[in-house]
Amino acid sequence: MADLVVGSMLNEYEREDFAVVVKDRGQPPNRWKWEIYRAGRSSAVEQSATFFPTMGAAHKAGKEALSRLLKKLDDANLG
């Protein structure tokens, strides 16, 4: 499914269009999830499968996931 999502995002994407958002979606002690949004979309294009104990931990993991996603997009645009 990730390849399908990447394929649908290829048309003229801008790196600045993507952002990591951390949301309180779980129960303590691990209540935080990251979600990646693209400008103009109301739903996340990717989200964490696990919950994190702190907002900071979720944000760090989300930034790493965003880097991987942007690399996939860059690689797909080059290939």
PDB file as gemmi writes it, atoms N, CA and C in Angstrom:
CRYST1    1.000    1.000    1.000  90.00  90.00  90.00 P 1                      
ATOM      1  N   MET A   1       0.817  -1.198   0.000  1.00  0.00           N  
ATOM      2  CA  MET A   1       0.000   0.000   0.000  1.00  0.00           C  
ATOM      3  C   MET A   1       0.857   1.256   0.000  1.00  0.00           C  
ATOM      4  N   ALA A   2       2.016   1.212   0.659  1.00  0.00           N  
ATOM      5  CA  ALA A   2       2.885   2.383   0.699  1.00  0.00           C  
ATOM      6  C   ALA A   2       3.294   2.799  -0.706  1.00  0.00           C  
ATOM      7  N   ASP A   3       3.547   1.820  -1.600  1.00  0.00           N  
ATOM      8  CA  ASP A   3       3.918   2.159  -2.967  1.00  0.00           C  
ATOM      9  C   ASP A   3       2.780   2.862  -3.691  1.00  0.00           C  
ATOM     10  N   LEU A   4       1.553   2.453  -3.422  1.00  0.00           N  
ATOM     11  CA  LEU A   4       0.393   3.105  -4.023  1.00  0.00           C  
ATOM     12  C   LEU A   4       0.285   4.545  -3.544  1.00  0.00           C  
ATOM     13  N   VAL A   5       0.495   4.768  -2.250  1.00  0.00           N  
ATOM     14  CA  VAL A   5       0.435   6.123  -1.694  1.00  0.00           C  
ATOM     15  C   VAL A   5       1.532   6.978  -2.302  1.00  0.00           C  
ATOM     16  N   VAL A   6       2.753   6.448  -2.378  1.00  0.00           N  
ATOM     17  CA  VAL A   6       3.863   7.196  -2.966  1.00  0.00           C  
ATOM     18  C   VAL A   6       3.549   7.526  -4.412  1.00  0.00           C  
ATOM     19  N   GLY A   7       3.031   6.560  -5.164  1.00  0.00           N  
ATOM     20  CA  GLY A   7       2.700   6.803  -6.562  1.00  0.00           C  
ATOM     21  C   GLY A   7       1.665   7.894  -6.747  1.00  0.00           C  
ATOM     22  N   SER A   8       0.707   7.967  -5.845  1.00  0.00           N  
ATOM     23  CA  SER A   8      -0.333   8.985  -5.975  1.00  0.00           C  
ATOM     24  C   SER A   8       0.152  10.362  -5.563  1.00  0.00           C  
ATOM     25  N   MET A   9       1.294  10.456  -4.890  1.00  0.00           N  
ATOM     26  CA  MET A   9       1.810  11.750  -4.440  1.00  0.00           C  
ATOM     27  C   MET A   9       2.865  12.318  -5.375  1.00  0.00           C  
ATOM     28  N   LEU A  10       3.217  11.606  -6.437  1.00  0.00           N  
ATOM     29  CA  LEU A  10       4.325  12.011  -7.281  1.00  0.00           C  
ATOM     30  C   LEU A  10       4.070  13.269  -8.096  1.00  0.00           C  
ATOM     31  N   ASN A  11       2.863  13.527  -8.451  1.00  0.00           N  
ATOM     32  CA  ASN A  11       2.570  14.652  -9.331  1.00  0.00           C  
ATOM     33  C   ASN A  11       2.909  15.976  -8.671  1.00  0.00           C  
ATOM     34  N   GLU A  12       4.001  16.569  -9.132  1.00  0.00           N  
ATOM     35  CA  GLU A  12       4.409  17.903  -8.708  1.00  0.00           C  
ATOM     36  C   GLU A  12       4.357  18.120  -7.202  1.00  0.00           C  
ATOM     37  N   TYR A  13       4.995  17.263  -6.453  1.00  0.00           N  
ATOM     38  CA  TYR A  13       5.007  17.462  -5.009  1.00  0.00           C  
ATOM     39  C   TYR A  13       6.109  18.435  -4.623  1.00  0.00           C  
ATOM     40  N   GLU A  14       5.904  19.122  -3.544  1.00  0.00           N  
ATOM     41  CA  GLU A  14       6.904  19.999  -2.950  1.00  0.00           C  
ATOM     42  C   GLU A  14       7.216  19.444  -1.571  1.00  0.00           C  
ATOM     43  N   ARG A  15       8.471  19.390  -1.222  1.00  0.00           N  
ATOM     44  CA  ARG A  15       8.867  18.880   0.084  1.00  0.00           C  
ATOM     45  C   ARG A  15       8.180  19.648   1.205  1.00  0.00           C  
ATOM     46  N   GLU A  16       7.973  20.928   1.002  1.00  0.00           N  
ATOM     47  CA  GLU A  16       7.356  21.779   2.022  1.00  0.00           C  
ATOM     48  C   GLU A  16       5.866  21.492   2.204  1.00  0.00           C  
ATOM     49  N   ASP A  17       5.283  20.719   1.288  1.00  0.00           N  
ATOM     50  CA  ASP A  17       3.866  20.375   1.383  1.00  0.00           C  
ATOM     51  C   ASP A  17       3.590  19.346   2.478  1.00  0.00           C  
ATOM     52  N   PHE A  18       4.629  18.690   2.981  1.00  0.00           N  
ATOM     53  CA  PHE A  18       4.459  17.619   3.960  1.00  0.00           C  
ATOM     54  C   PHE A  18       4.857  18.085   5.350  1.00  0.00           C  
ATOM     55  N   ALA A  19       4.083  17.652   6.337  1.00  0.00           N  
ATOM     56  CA  ALA A  19       4.367  18.037   7.724  1.00  0.00           C  
ATOM     57  C   ALA A  19       4.017  16.905   8.670  1.00  0.00           C  
ATOM     58  N   VAL A  20       4.778  16.835   9.760  1.00  0.00           N  
ATOM     59  CA  VAL A  20       4.513  15.867  10.819  1.00  0.00           C  
ATOM     60  C   VAL A  20       3.650  16.540  11.874  1.00  0.00           C  
ATOM     61  N   VAL A  21       2.596  15.854  12.266  1.00  0.00           N  
ATOM     62  CA  VAL A  21       1.712  16.334  13.328  1.00  0.00           C  
ATOM     63  C   VAL A  21       1.660  15.238  14.381  1.00  0.00           C  
ATOM     64  N   VAL A  22       1.776  15.640  15.642  1.00  0.00           N  
ATOM     65  CA  VAL A  22       1.688  14.680  16.741  1.00  0.00           C  
ATOM     66  C   VAL A  22       0.325  14.844  17.398  1.00  0.00           C  
ATOM     67  N   LYS A  23      -0.356  13.729  17.608  1.00  0.00           N  
ATOM     68  CA  LYS A  23      -1.702  13.776  18.180  1.00  0.00           C  
ATOM     69  C   LYS A  23      -1.825  12.840  19.369  1.00  0.00           C  
ATOM     70  N   ASP A  24      -2.648  13.239  20.305  1.00  0.00           N  
ATOM     71  CA  ASP A  24      -2.956  12.453  21.496  1.00  0.00           C  
ATOM     72  C   ASP A  24      -4.132  11.552  21.133  1.00  0.00           C  
ATOM     73  N   ARG A  25      -3.829  10.296  20.804  1.00  0.00           N  
ATOM     74  CA  ARG A  25      -4.866   9.384  20.310  1.00  0.00           C  
ATOM     75  C   ARG A  25      -4.998   8.104  21.131  1.00  0.00           C  
ATOM     76  N   GLY A  26      -4.188   7.962  22.170  1.00  0.00           N  
ATOM     77  CA  GLY A  26      -4.192   6.709  22.910  1.00  0.00           C  
ATOM     78  C   GLY A  26      -4.465   6.906  24.386  1.00  0.00           C  
ATOM     79  N   GLN A  27      -4.212   5.844  25.109  1.00  0.00           N  
ATOM     80  CA  GLN A  27      -4.378   5.847  26.562  1.00  0.00           C  
ATOM     81  C   GLN A  27      -2.997   5.888  27.210  1.00  0.00           C  
ATOM     82  N   PRO A  28      -2.887   6.557  28.365  1.00  0.00           N  
ATOM     83  CA  PRO A  28      -1.600   6.569  29.068  1.00  0.00           C  
ATOM     84  C   PRO A  28      -1.167   5.131  29.360  1.00  0.00           C  
ATOM     85  N   PRO A  29       0.101   4.840  29.374  1.00  0.00           N  
ATOM     86  CA  PRO A  29       1.218   5.773  29.331  1.00  0.00           C  
ATOM     87  C   PRO A  29       1.678   6.101  27.911  1.00  0.00           C  
ATOM     88  N   ASN A  30       1.287   5.318  26.923  1.00  0.00           N  
ATOM     89  CA  ASN A  30       1.707   5.577  25.530  1.00  0.00           C  
ATOM     90  C   ASN A  30       0.526   6.121  24.743  1.00  0.00           C  
ATOM     91  N   ARG A  31       0.419   7.424  24.702  1.00  0.00           N  
ATOM     92  CA  ARG A  31      -0.774   8.032  24.117  1.00  0.00           C  
ATOM     93  C   ARG A  31      -0.533   8.816  22.832  1.00  0.00           C  
ATOM     94  N   TRP A  32       0.710   8.995  22.428  1.00  0.00           N  
ATOM     95  CA  TRP A  32       1.029   9.885  21.317  1.00  0.00           C  
ATOM     96  C   TRP A  32       1.324   9.119  20.027  1.00  0.00           C  
ATOM     97  N   LYS A  33       0.803   9.632  18.899  1.00  0.00           N  
ATOM     98  CA  LYS A  33       1.064   9.088  17.565  1.00  0.00           C  
ATOM     99  C   LYS A  33       1.512  10.222  16.662  1.00  0.00           C  
ATOM    100  N   TRP A  34       2.318   9.904  15.664  1.00  0.00           N  
ATOM    101  CA  TRP A  34       2.637  10.892  14.640  1.00  0.00           C  
ATOM    102  C   TRP A  34       1.807  10.587  13.399  1.00  0.00           C  
ATOM    103  N   GLU A  35       1.525  11.648  12.660  1.00  0.00           N  
ATOM    104  CA  GLU A  35       0.821  11.535  11.388  1.00  0.00           C  
ATOM    105  C   GLU A  35       1.481  12.491  10.413  1.00  0.00           C  
ATOM    106  N   ILE A  36       1.584  12.086   9.160  1.00  0.00           N  
ATOM    107  CA  ILE A  36       2.149  12.941   8.116  1.00  0.00           C  
ATOM    108  C   ILE A  36       1.004  13.411   7.234  1.00  0.00           C  
ATOM    109  N   TYR A  37       0.932  14.726   7.077  1.00  0.00           N  
ATOM    110  CA  TYR A  37      -0.096  15.344   6.246  1.00  0.00           C  
ATOM    111  C   TYR A  37       0.546  16.047   5.065  1.00  0.00           C  
ATOM    112  N   ARG A  38      -0.208  16.115   3.995  1.00  0.00           N  
ATOM    113  CA  ARG A  38       0.203  16.879   2.820  1.00  0.00           C  
ATOM    114  C   ARG A  38      -0.753  18.059   2.672  1.00  0.00           C  
ATOM    115  N   ALA A  39      -0.219  19.191   2.308  1.00  0.00           N  
ATOM    116  CA  ALA A  39      -1.035  20.387   2.132  1.00  0.00           C  
ATOM    117  C   ALA A  39      -2.194  20.089   1.187  1.00  0.00           C  
ATOM    118  N   GLY A  40      -3.368  20.558   1.555  1.00  0.00           N  
ATOM    119  CA  GLY A  40      -4.550  20.368   0.730  1.00  0.00           C  
ATOM    120  C   GLY A  40      -5.309  19.088   1.004  1.00  0.00           C  
ATOM    121  N   ARG A  41      -4.794  18.251   1.893  1.00  0.00           N  
ATOM    122  CA  ARG A  41      -5.477  16.989   2.228  1.00  0.00           C  
ATOM    123  C   ARG A  41      -5.916  17.025   3.676  1.00  0.00           C  
ATOM    124  N   SER A  42      -7.085  16.490   3.946  1.00  0.00           N  
ATOM    125  CA  SER A  42      -7.582  16.481   5.319  1.00  0.00           C  
ATOM    126  C   SER A  42      -7.228  15.200   6.056  1.00  0.00           C  
ATOM    127  N   SER A  43      -6.809  14.181   5.323  1.00  0.00           N  
ATOM    128  CA  SER A  43      -6.447  12.924   5.975  1.00  0.00           C  
ATOM    129  C   SER A  43      -4.935  12.717   5.889  1.00  0.00           C  
ATOM    130  N   ALA A  44      -4.414  11.988   6.850  1.00  0.00           N  
ATOM    131  CA  ALA A  44      -2.982  11.707   6.885  1.00  0.00           C  
ATOM    132  C   ALA A  44      -2.592  10.801   5.725  1.00  0.00           C  
ATOM    133  N   VAL A  45      -1.413  11.029   5.168  1.00  0.00           N  
ATOM    134  CA  VAL A  45      -0.905  10.158   4.111  1.00  0.00           C  
ATOM    135  C   VAL A  45      -0.139   8.987   4.719  1.00  0.00           C  
ATOM    136  N   GLU A  46       0.269   9.137   5.983  1.00  0.00           N  
ATOM    137  CA  GLU A  46       0.953   8.071   6.695  1.00  0.00           C  
ATOM    138  C   GLU A  46       0.813   8.345   8.184  1.00  0.00           C  
ATOM    139  N   GLN A  47       0.793   7.284   8.997  1.00  0.00           N  
ATOM    140  CA  GLN A  47       0.719   7.473  10.446  1.00  0.00           C  
ATOM    141  C   GLN A  47       1.421   6.327  11.150  1.00  0.00           C  
ATOM    142  N   SER A  48       1.813   6.585  12.389  1.00  0.00           N  
ATOM    143  CA  SER A  48       2.530   5.552  13.137  1.00  0.00           C  
ATOM    144  C   SER A  48       1.588   4.415  13.499  1.00  0.00           C  
ATOM    145  N   ALA A  49       2.145   3.224  13.493  1.00  0.00           N  
ATOM    146  CA  ALA A  49       1.380   2.041  13.881  1.00  0.00           C  
ATOM    147  C   ALA A  49       1.442   1.842  15.390  1.00  0.00           C  
ATOM    148  N   THR A  50       2.397   2.495  16.021  1.00  0.00           N  
ATOM    149  CA  THR A  50       2.575   2.355  17.468  1.00  0.00           C  
ATOM    150  C   THR A  50       2.359   3.692  18.161  1.00  0.00           C  
ATOM    151  N   PHE A  51       2.164   3.618  19.465  1.00  0.00           N  
ATOM    152  CA  PHE A  51       2.019   4.811  20.294  1.00  0.00           C  
ATOM    153  C   PHE A  51       3.319   5.070  21.031  1.00  0.00           C  
ATOM    154  N   PHE A  52       3.552   6.325  21.400  1.00  0.00           N  
ATOM    155  CA  PHE A  52       4.783   6.741  22.064  1.00  0.00           C  
ATOM    156  C   PHE A  52       4.460   7.345  23.423  1.00  0.00           C  
ATOM    157  N   PRO A  53       5.402   7.233  24.373  1.00  0.00           N  
ATOM    158  CA  PRO A  53       5.142   7.732  25.728  1.00  0.00           C  
ATOM    159  C   PRO A  53       5.175   9.253  25.848  1.00  0.00           C  
ATOM    160  N   THR A  54       5.873   9.921  24.928  1.00  0.00           N  
ATOM    161  CA  THR A  54       5.951  11.386  24.999  1.00  0.00           C  
ATOM    162  C   THR A  54       5.695  11.998  23.626  1.00  0.00           C  
ATOM    163  N   MET A  55       5.301  13.240  23.647  1.00  0.00           N  
ATOM    164  CA  MET A  55       5.089  13.980  22.411  1.00  0.00           C  
ATOM    165  C   MET A  55       6.417  14.105  21.651  1.00  0.00           C  
ATOM    166  N   GLY A  56       7.490  14.339  22.388  1.00  0.00           N  
ATOM    167  CA  GLY A  56       8.809  14.484  21.769  1.00  0.00           C  
ATOM    168  C   GLY A  56       9.266  13.221  21.063  1.00  0.00           C  
ATOM    169  N   ALA A  57       9.044  12.070  21.695  1.00  0.00           N  
ATOM    170  CA  ALA A  57       9.431  10.797  21.074  1.00  0.00           C  
ATOM    171  C   ALA A  57       8.621  10.552  19.802  1.00  0.00           C  
ATOM    172  N   ALA A  58       7.351  10.867  19.844  1.00  0.00           N  
ATOM    173  CA  ALA A  58       6.499  10.698  18.664  1.00  0.00           C  
ATOM    174  C   ALA A  58       6.937  11.642  17.549  1.00  0.00           C  
ATOM    175  N   HIS A  59       7.279  12.876  17.897  1.00  0.00           N  
ATOM    176  CA  HIS A  59       7.707  13.856  16.895  1.00  0.00           C  
ATOM    177  C   HIS A  59       9.018  13.426  16.239  1.00  0.00           C  
ATOM    178  N   LYS A  60       9.956  12.954  17.039  1.00  0.00           N  
ATOM    179  CA  LYS A  60      11.244  12.496  16.494  1.00  0.00           C  
ATOM    180  C   LYS A  60      11.031  11.335  15.527  1.00  0.00           C  
ATOM    181  N   ALA A  61      10.229  10.364  15.921  1.00  0.00           N  
ATOM    182  CA  ALA A  61       9.947   9.216  15.044  1.00  0.00           C  
ATOM    183  C   ALA A  61       9.203   9.667  13.784  1.00  0.00           C  
ATOM    184  N   GLY A  62       8.301  10.637  13.922  1.00  0.00           N  
ATOM    185  CA  GLY A  62       7.573  11.151  12.768  1.00  0.00           C  
ATOM    186  C   GLY A  62       8.475  11.863  11.786  1.00  0.00           C  
ATOM    187  N   LYS A  63       9.442  12.626  12.292  1.00  0.00           N  
ATOM    188  CA  LYS A  63      10.395  13.306  11.411  1.00  0.00           C  
ATOM    189  C   LYS A  63      11.241  12.292  10.645  1.00  0.00           C  
ATOM    190  N   GLU A  64      11.621  11.208  11.321  1.00  0.00           N  
ATOM    191  CA  GLU A  64      12.377  10.147  10.644  1.00  0.00           C  
ATOM    192  C   GLU A  64      11.522   9.492   9.559  1.00  0.00           C  
ATOM    193  N   ALA A  65      10.254   9.265   9.848  1.00  0.00           N  
ATOM    194  CA  ALA A  65       9.342   8.675   8.858  1.00  0.00           C  
ATOM    195  C   ALA A  65       9.148   9.630   7.678  1.00  0.00           C  
ATOM    196  N   LEU A  66       9.050  10.914   7.951  1.00  0.00           N  
ATOM    197  CA  LEU A  66       8.900  11.908   6.885  1.00  0.00           C  
ATOM    198  C   LEU A  66      10.138  11.901   5.987  1.00  0.00           C  
ATOM    199  N   SER A  67      11.308  11.799   6.580  1.00  0.00           N  
ATOM    200  CA  SER A  67      12.541  11.739   5.780  1.00  0.00           C  
ATOM    201  C   SER A  67      12.535  10.529   4.860  1.00  0.00           C  
ATOM    202  N   ARG A  68      12.099   9.382   5.384  1.00  0.00           N  
ATOM    203  CA  ARG A  68      12.022   8.168   4.551  1.00  0.00           C  
ATOM    204  C   ARG A  68      11.012   8.353   3.411  1.00  0.00           C  
ATOM    205  N   LEU A  69       9.864   8.954   3.719  1.00  0.00           N  
ATOM    206  CA  LEU A  69       8.836   9.177   2.700  1.00  0.00           C  
ATOM    207  C   LEU A  69       9.351  10.109   1.602  1.00  0.00           C  
ATOM    208  N   LEU A  70      10.006  11.191   2.000  1.00  0.00           N  
ATOM    209  CA  LEU A  70      10.525  12.142   0.999  1.00  0.00           C  
ATOM    210  C   LEU A  70      11.629  11.493   0.152  1.00  0.00           C  
ATOM    211  N   LYS A  71      12.421  10.619   0.745  1.00  0.00           N  
ATOM    212  CA  LYS A  71      13.432   9.907  -0.021  1.00  0.00           C  
ATOM    213  C   LYS A  71      12.775   9.004  -1.060  1.00  0.00           C  
ATOM    214  N   LYS A  72      11.704   8.312  -0.650  1.00  0.00           N  
ATOM    215  CA  LYS A  72      10.971   7.471  -1.610  1.00  0.00           C  
ATOM    216  C   LYS A  72      10.436   8.305  -2.760  1.00  0.00           C  
ATOM    217  N   LEU A  73       9.901   9.471  -2.446  1.00  0.00           N  
ATOM    218  CA  LEU A  73       9.360  10.345  -3.480  1.00  0.00           C  
ATOM    219  C   LEU A  73      10.474  10.844  -4.400  1.00  0.00           C  
ATOM    220  N   ASP A  74      11.604  11.232  -3.808  1.00  0.00           N  
ATOM    221  CA  ASP A  74      12.741  11.683  -4.614  1.00  0.00           C  
ATOM    222  C   ASP A  74      13.222  10.562  -5.529  1.00  0.00           C  
ATOM    223  N   ASP A  75      13.378   9.353  -4.987  1.00  0.00           N  
ATOM    224  CA  ASP A  75      13.837   8.213  -5.772  1.00  0.00           C  
ATOM    225  C   ASP A  75      12.859   7.899  -6.902  1.00  0.00           C  
ATOM    226  N   ALA A  76      11.569   7.973  -6.626  1.00  0.00           N  
ATOM    227  CA  ALA A  76      10.562   7.689  -7.650  1.00  0.00           C  
ATOM    228  C   ALA A  76      10.583   8.735  -8.750  1.00  0.00           C  
ATOM    229  N   ASN A  77      10.846   9.991  -8.389  1.00  0.00           N  
ATOM    230  CA  ASN A  77      10.915  11.054  -9.399  1.00  0.00           C  
ATOM    231  C   ASN A  77      12.141  10.914 -10.286  1.00  0.00           C  
ATOM    232  N   LEU A  78      13.222  10.378  -9.736  1.00  0.00           N  
ATOM    233  CA  LEU A  78      14.436  10.198 -10.511  1.00  0.00           C  
ATOM    234  C   LEU A  78      14.377   8.975 -11.405  1.00  0.00           C  
ATOM    235  N   GLY A  79      13.624   7.968 -10.985  1.00  0.00           N  
ATOM    236  CA  GLY A  79      13.589   6.708 -11.721  1.00  0.00           C  
ATOM    237  C   GLY A  79      12.517   6.658 -12.671  1.00  0.00           C  
TER     238      GLY A  79                                                      
END                                                                             
